[in-house]
Amino acid sequence: MAADHTSKIVGTAWGLLILNTLGSAGAKTIVPLPRSLIQMATMGALVAAFALALAVNLRLRIRANAFVFLLTLLLVPSVLSSANLESGLGAVFRCARLALFVGTLWLLSRWWDGGLTFVRHHIRMYFAVLGSVAAGLVVSPGAAMPELYGGRLVGALWPLTPPQIGQYAAVITGLTLLLVLGRRTDRISAAVVIVPSLALLALTHTRTATLGLLVGLVLAIGSLILTSAAARRFFAWAVLCATVVAVAFSSALQAWFLRGQSQENFSNLTGRAKVWDALLAAPRSTSEQLFGAGLGDKSFGGLPIDNSWLAVYNEQGLTGVAIVAAAIIVLGSVALLRPPSLQRACAIFLISYCAIASYTEAGLGDASPYLLHLAVAASLLAAPVAATPLSPPRIRRLSTPEVPRRRIPRWARRSEMT
């Protein structure tokens, strides 16, 4: 009972961390939600997650983890750059948030044992988030697919952008599919998650999430091909079906992929390239190049950066870029060195997805869903906790009691001799 209670608290803390990273800016909701109220809810979720993690880990037992250690190092350039207040007091607030976020990961690392527990927590929470998106679509289709976003699906009950929804749908689809291949869940339960998630992904028209899902699954299933017959069969059928669909629906797929954009707009990555060029061309001092300008809202000149590496360079400098790159390299190297397993495949999927999404999405340098995805990968790659060997019971040797020697009188000895 105590173990189940602790597991529920850990799962609740993980869900609160996910709630904290949902963001406070997005589409207009059916019931207008003040941004201050959303920020209060998300920050309250982070504080509650830290409190719950501390409550079940009062002895501060943590597991050595290179990924969380590197996130802790990332606080150094964040604090140094934000202390100048060049980005305002908001930078200091974001540093405190990142510190609390990393501290919660340290407290929860005690339960990172190489199992699939946090994968299931991840799927459940994000499926609940997608459930709110689907409910908003049913209640008000016009608000859920506004013209402002080109008819793409957004969050009508909670302000979520199409890339966010696409990311959540792609991640839980890939993880659930891997659980099916590893026979860790039944096909009916998996279909309940995968089918609506793919439908919502298609409605978001999110190319990055779709590409990350496909490439991540190819790499993850490829790591299982030599040891899993189910993975080999699925890979063969997937290649066959993908070839047929690509040939039969090439025009429809091209139209979905372009989203009605011109070739010039598509080549500029929907205007992202212009922001990137302006950011790289902006003059910077030596301190800004090394440590950045402080944690901000991942924008430059009022426009979103939409690139994790450039966002980290802008806010945490080259030092931050080196630390984030080291975190991904460490996770990837550990995953490649592990023997083939379902846990390794899930970790490879999450790492590859985050690496692909980092090109057109920001978030690797601050508290975000991408850091949570990588944290789940770190929990999967953690060495299992060795069980304490039971000492064999001591067996007391039963010795035959020594019989006291009987003294024979002299006269008796003489009689025996005669």
Salt bridges, closest charged atoms under 4 A:
ASP306 OD2 - ARG272 NE 3.45
GLU315 OE1 - LYS298 NZ 3.20
ASP366 OD2 - LYS298 NZ 3.09
